[in-house]
Amino acid sequence: MSKTLVAYFSASGVTGKVAEKIAKVANADLFEIVPVTPYTSEDLDWQNSKSRSSVEMNDATCRPAISIKIGNIAGYNHVFLGFPIWWYREPSIIDTFLESYDFSGIIIVPFCTSGGSNLGDTVKNLQKLTKGAMVINGKRFTQDTPEEEYKKWIDEIMA
């Protein structure tokens, strides 16, 4: 029997709402990727080159610490991985999450939230961080995406 996880990082709450909808439709476990040091609105100011998020995204080696870990990632066949798009890619905390586990044999399905940017090179980035996993093309959602669209997308992936 296939077991599914929806893991997500949400800085403003939008990705969290989308992740909850996906978990409900997919009948999946839900896990929030929570940073040890929460992001403030000042940290997220993308127009400030000295803001925390700007500094992290300009340093490819940055790995923000995560406060909670999953017990057994190997128990999942599919991991839907959600995050906001920052600087045309996944936030660095997603890299921390992926490097914290062995995803061998797991299908990773990224999904993102954004005002307009799509996943860009994210699939390539995720594949490099998850040797032995299969990262498939994901999708961008908004918090207003109708449930039928989630269902159609998930049914195509799980078929």
Secondary structure as UniProt FT lines:
FT   STRAND          4..8
FT   HELIX           14..26
FT   STRAND          29..32
FT   TURN            41..44
FT   TURN            46..47
FT   TURN            49..50
FT   HELIX           52..57
FT   TURN            60..61
FT   HELIX           73..75
FT   STRAND          78..84
FT   TURN            87..88
FT   HELIX           92..99
FT   TURN            104..105
FT   STRAND          107..113
FT   TURN            120..121
FT   HELIX           122..129
FT   TURN            131..132
FT   STRAND          134..135
FT   STRAND          139..141
FT   TURN            143..144
FT   HELIX           147..158
//
